[in-house]
Amino acid sequence: MSFTKALFSGLVGAVAVNLLNEIARQFVQDAPRLDILGKRAIAYPLMEVGKEPPPNSQLYWIALSGDIVTNSLYYSIVGLGDAKNAYRTGALLGLAAGVGAVVLPERIGLGEEMTARANATKAMTVAWYLAGGLAAAATYQALSDDLEN
């Protein structure tokens, strides 16, 4: 495993999730709102301890940056295994993240409406994260193939 290949693959997966979210939220009524979920994940804990969260415009960029970093690290796990198993690993990572994004927000006090308000929203949430896992897998496999040939 090359740490650089794995990390770059994770970055591709993270960017894929965020691009899907940003494009779909503009055009699809029941699209997940991962952007708002991210802002809540930052603002709510700050408010719980009596701190004022950053203004909404700053909060958006902080959440997006944090999402890119954490999802890059998460999806880079695709590089832990053999490149020939990258798609299986990426699919499992994506499905796990998607199901978590549907189930966990309500349970931790962030609300369900951003990722689970309708069946279509739930399906898209899982699909976005699955796409991220598959994008990371495709990138890792392509980089591995290039270096082995």
HELIX and SHEET records of a PDB file:
HELIX    1   1 PHE A    3  PHE A   27  1                                  25    
HELIX    2   2 LEU A   34  GLU A   48  1                                  15    
HELIX    3   3 ASN A   56  TYR A   75  1                                  20    
HELIX    4   4 SER A   76  LEU A   80  5                                   5    
HELIX    5   5 ALA A   83  ASN A   85  5                                   3    
HELIX    6   6 ALA A   86  ARG A  107  1                                  22    
HELIX    7   7 ASN A  119  GLU A  148  1                                  30    
END                                                                             
